[in-house]
Amino acid sequence: QVQLVESGGGLAQAGDSLRLSCAASGRTFGAYGMGWFRQAPGKEREFVAAINWRGTNTYYADSVKGRFAISRDNAKMTVYLLMNSLKPEDTATYYCAAQKSPYRTVGAGTVEADFGSWGQGTQVTVSS
């Protein structure tokens, strides 16, 4: 099992940038793909971005493509989400998660059920 702790959330204005971090501990971080999800009040949790175990493949939701960038540093056991050009609709609690199985790719077939370890979330609020 891997333990995940998100940080970096906060208040931002539309157009601003924020960088979220997710620090991992426990099992071999570098063997597992990672993802970011978000949940806005009254809405279901939705996929945001994912990165494979080596950091060579990424996948994004259409709503954030071109604005957000996911990356990872396996030596630091950390995954990041750089969020540019923030919009009020990006307001949500953001969660990072680790894939259940090692050495898997990410792409159009990536679903929430692939992820089995979750952080506690970090709040991002974007004002217009």
C-alpha positions as a Markdown table, in Angstrom:
| # | Residue | x | y | z |
|---|---|---|---|---|
| 1 | Gln | 0.0 | 0.0 | 0.0 |
| 2 | Val | 1.2 | 3.5 | -0.7 |
| 3 | Gln | 0.4 | 6.6 | 1.3 |
| 4 | Leu | -0.3 | 9.8 | -0.5 |
| 5 | Val | -0.3 | 13.4 | 0.7 |
| 6 | Glu | -1.4 | 16.3 | -1.5 |
| 7 | Ser | -0.3 | 19.9 | -1.1 |
| 8 | Gly | -0.2 | 23.1 | -3.0 |
| 9 | Gly | -3.9 | 24.0 | -3.2 |
| 10 | Gly | -5.3 | 27.4 | -2.3 |
| 11 | Leu | -7.0 | 30.4 | -3.6 |
| 12 | Ala | -6.3 | 31.7 | -7.1 |
| 13 | Gln | -7.8 | 34.1 | -9.6 |
| 14 | Ala | -8.9 | 33.2 | -13.0 |
| 15 | Gly | -5.8 | 33.1 | -15.2 |
| 16 | Asp | -3.4 | 32.3 | -12.4 |
| 17 | Ser | -1.3 | 29.2 | -12.0 |
| 18 | Leu | -0.9 | 26.7 | -9.2 |
| 19 | Arg | 1.2 | 23.6 | -8.8 |
| 20 | Leu | -0.1 | 20.7 | -6.7 |
| 21 | Ser | 2.3 | 18.1 | -5.3 |
| 22 | Cys | 1.6 | 14.6 | -4.1 |
| 23 | Ala | 4.2 | 13.0 | -1.9 |
| 24 | Ala | 4.2 | 9.2 | -1.7 |
| 25 | Ser | 5.5 | 6.8 | 0.9 |
| 26 | Gly | 5.4 | 3.1 | 1.2 |
| 27 | Arg | 5.6 | 0.7 | -1.7 |
| 28 | Thr | 7.8 | 1.2 | -4.7 |
| 29 | Phe | 6.5 | 4.5 | -6.1 |
| 30 | Gly | 8.4 | 4.3 | -9.4 |
| 31 | Ala | 6.6 | 1.1 | -10.5 |
| 32 | Tyr | 3.1 | 2.7 | -10.5 |
| 33 | Gly | 1.2 | 5.1 | -12.7 |
| 34 | Met | -0.3 | 8.1 | -10.9 |
| 35 | Gly | -3.3 | 10.2 | -11.5 |
| 36 | Trp | -5.0 | 13.3 | -10.4 |
| 37 | Phe | -8.8 | 13.6 | -10.0 |
| 38 | Arg | -11.0 | 16.3 | -8.7 |
| 39 | Gln | -14.4 | 16.7 | -7.1 |
| 40 | Ala | -16.5 | 19.8 | -7.1 |
| 41 | Pro | -19.3 | 20.4 | -4.6 |
| 42 | Gly | -22.3 | 18.4 | -5.6 |
| 43 | Lys | -20.6 | 16.7 | -8.4 |
| 44 | Glu | -19.0 | 13.3 | -8.9 |
| 45 | Arg | -15.3 | 12.9 | -8.8 |
| 46 | Glu | -13.7 | 13.2 | -12.2 |
| 47 | Phe | -10.5 | 12.3 | -13.9 |
| 48 | Val | -8.0 | 15.1 | -14.6 |
| 49 | Ala | -4.7 | 13.6 | -15.6 |
| 50 | Ala | -2.5 | 10.5 | -15.4 |
| 51 | Ile | 1.1 | 9.6 | -15.9 |
| 52 | Asn | 2.7 | 6.2 | -16.4 |
| 53 | Trp | 5.2 | 4.7 | -14.1 |
| 54 | Arg | 8.2 | 6.0 | -16.0 |
| 55 | Gly | 6.8 | 9.4 | -16.7 |
| 56 | Thr | 7.0 | 8.9 | -20.4 |
| 57 | Asn | 3.3 | 8.9 | -21.1 |
| 58 | Thr | 0.6 | 11.2 | -20.0 |
| 59 | Tyr | -3.1 | 11.5 | -20.5 |
| 60 | Tyr | -5.5 | 14.4 | -19.8 |
| 61 | Ala | -9.2 | 15.1 | -19.6 |
| 62 | Asp | -10.4 | 17.3 | -22.4 |
| 63 | Ser | -11.4 | 20.0 | -20.0 |
| 64 | Val | -7.8 | 20.6 | -18.9 |
| 65 | Lys | -5.8 | 19.6 | -21.9 |
| 66 | Gly | -3.4 | 22.3 | -22.9 |
| 67 | Arg | -3.7 | 24.0 | -19.5 |
| 68 | Phe | -2.6 | 21.4 | -17.0 |
| 69 | Ala | 0.6 | 19.3 | -17.0 |
| 70 | Ile | 1.3 | 16.2 | -14.9 |
| 71 | Ser | 4.8 | 15.2 | -14.1 |
| 72 | Arg | 6.7 | 13.0 | -11.6 |
| 73 | Asp | 10.0 | 12.7 | -9.9 |
| 74 | Asn | 10.5 | 9.1 | -8.9 |
| 75 | Ala | 13.6 | 9.9 | -6.9 |
| 76 | Lys | 11.5 | 12.3 | -4.7 |
| 77 | Met | 8.5 | 10.0 | -4.8 |
| 78 | Thr | 6.4 | 12.9 | -5.9 |
| 79 | Val | 3.9 | 13.6 | -8.6 |
| 80 | Tyr | 3.0 | 17.1 | -9.6 |
| 81 | Leu | 0.1 | 18.9 | -11.4 |
| 82 | Leu | 0.9 | 22.3 | -12.8 |
| 83 | Met | -2.3 | 24.1 | -13.5 |
| 84 | Asn | -2.1 | 27.1 | -15.8 |
| 85 | Ser | -4.8 | 29.5 | -17.0 |
| 86 | Leu | -7.1 | 28.5 | -14.1 |
| 87 | Lys | -10.8 | 29.0 | -14.5 |
| 88 | Pro | -13.6 | 29.2 | -11.9 |
| 89 | Glu | -14.8 | 25.8 | -13.1 |
| 90 | Asp | -11.5 | 24.3 | -12.0 |
| 91 | Thr | -12.6 | 24.9 | -8.4 |
| 92 | Ala | -12.6 | 21.5 | -6.6 |
| 93 | Thr | -10.9 | 19.3 | -4.2 |
| 94 | Tyr | -8.0 | 17.6 | -6.0 |
| 95 | Tyr | -6.9 | 14.1 | -5.2 |
| 96 | Cys | -3.9 | 12.1 | -6.3 |
| 97 | Ala | -4.1 | 8.4 | -6.7 |
| 98 | Ala | -1.8 | 5.5 | -7.5 |
| 99 | Gln | -2.7 | 2.7 | -9.9 |
| 100 | Lys | -3.4 | -0.7 | -8.4 |
| 101 | Ser | -1.2 | -2.6 | -10.7 |
| 102 | Pro | 2.4 | -1.8 | -11.6 |
| 103 | Tyr | 4.0 | -1.0 | -15.0 |
| 104 | Arg | 0.7 | 0.0 | -16.7 |
| 105 | Thr | 0.4 | 2.6 | -19.3 |
| 106 | Val | -2.2 | 5.4 | -19.2 |
| 107 | Gly | -4.5 | 6.6 | -22.0 |
| 108 | Ala | -8.0 | 6.7 | -23.2 |
| 109 | Gly | -8.7 | 3.4 | -21.4 |
| 110 | Thr | -7.6 | 4.7 | -18.0 |
| 111 | Val | -10.5 | 4.7 | -15.5 |
| 112 | Glu | -10.9 | 5.5 | -11.8 |
| 113 | Ala | -11.2 | 1.9 | -11.0 |
| 114 | Asp | -7.6 | 1.4 | -12.0 |
| 115 | Phe | -6.5 | 3.4 | -9.0 |
| 116 | Gly | -6.5 | 2.0 | -5.5 |
| 117 | Ser | -4.7 | 4.4 | -3.2 |
| 118 | Trp | -5.9 | 7.9 | -2.6 |
| 119 | Gly | -4.7 | 11.0 | -0.8 |
| 120 | Gln | -6.8 | 13.1 | 1.4 |
| 121 | Gly | -7.2 | 15.9 | -1.2 |
| 122 | Thr | -6.2 | 19.6 | -1.4 |
| 123 | Gln | -8.7 | 22.3 | -2.1 |
| 124 | Val | -8.4 | 24.6 | -5.1 |
| 125 | Thr | -10.6 | 27.6 | -5.4 |
| 126 | Val | -10.5 | 29.9 | -8.4 |
| 127 | Ser | -12.3 | 33.2 | -8.4 |
| 128 | Ser | -13.4 | 35.1 | -11.4 |
